[in-house]
Amino acid sequence: MITKLLKTTSFKLTLVAAALFSLCVLALMGLLFVHMQRTIENQLRQRINAEVEQLSIDYQQDGLDELRHDIRERVEANTYGRLLYFIQGPDGRVIFDPIAALPNRDGWHQVKTSHTRLMIYTVSLENGYRFAVASDMHEISTLKRAMFNRAGAALAIILVLSLLVGLFVSRLFLRQVDKIAKAAEAIGEGHIDQRLPMRGTGDDLDRLTQIINQMLDRIEQLVEDVRQVSSNIAHDLRTPLGHLRQTLERLKEQGDARSAIIAEEAILQLDTVLETFAALLRIAEIESGLRRTGFTPVHLSELLRQLAESYQSVAEENGQCLSAEIMPDATLLGDAHLLTQLFVNVIENAICYAGASASIKITLHHDTERLKITVSDTGRGIDDLEREHVLKPFYRVDKSRTSEGTGLGLSLVAAIAKLHGFQLHLSDNHPGLAVILTQLKAH
């Protein structure tokens, strides 16, 4: 779950926003540090400059001895937090505060010692003497450490809060996305009456969901219109075709021998057309879901056992071997008549197309998780490219359409399977075809 959250767009956007905010915080703290550093340096310069001016006046009035006296008084009076003073003689020796040597040039300098960094102002005196006043820059160093510590703490807090906010927002977003994904999967499986859930927040995701739902409404209406037109055509034509068949029956009985033969051929062709219309109406009725209201418990194990026994002799007459491996006590809610038609169509297809000497096997396995039914054969099977098309109405592997059939048998199987919550899958039996029906049990 955490990995899934970390991969969400909302979490990544949160991290990007946190990174940008962190950079802004660092830039702001950097600018603040530079400003405060310059302020402290200016204050130190002003303090040093005032001290240099005062001592320079004393030196000009009373000479070097007075300068030493004034510096000694300042050193003794202020032990802590005072300025630093240096007088360097012609021999290079420095008195008062310790320093290896003063800078050669007069003016402002920054000198790094073994313990700290000094801001120092040097002045040349008579007879090779030099004088300097300095201040320890530990305040700036302390400020720098404090700013770095605060910046680190701020960044840590920002990252932790961003992570928590990102996880929270991603969880909300992912929950909505999961709902949309489940609804989309159901729609993709053919439940076009499903709609994507909306939160009612009016955000971009809700607006997109609303547009998709409107599109699905339109698609459902178009599909329903096509289905209704097909049903109406099949229903309206079935009655006149029935009357035509009755007329041909009378012609067969009352006409001469030649007319009877022609009538018989016409009746056979007409029966195929009527069978096609009946299958179309049956598929439309099943896909409408009306038959689901009459579902009752069906003993599936017993139903398949009876069908296996009934078709064993048919398979033997066709030179085939039909066997069954059926676990007992498998039941489900459904329409017994439709389920019988489903398995009859699948078994008859196997007998019809598997060929002589083929083996046909019916298996039923079930546990607490799922129910699985397989009808497999060792015949010629169906090519991989054909399997995704044979469940479509009127599609036939025999492109010449010289073989018998309407191309609606597997479409009817698919419609009944969908009505009962089965997942229908056609697989390679190596050799042959395996028709697999799987139903996940609800807990």
Beta strands, then each sheet from edge to edge (+ up, - down):
strand 1: 84-88
strand 2: 94-96
strand 3: 107-112
strand 4: 117-124
strand 5: 130-136
strand 6: 296-299
strand 7: 321-326
strand 8: 331-334
strand 9: 359-366
strand 10: 370-377
strand 11: 423-428
strand 12: 433-440
sheet 1: 2+ 1- 5+ 4- 3+
sheet 2: 6+ 8-
sheet 3: 7+ 9+ 10- 12+ 11-
end
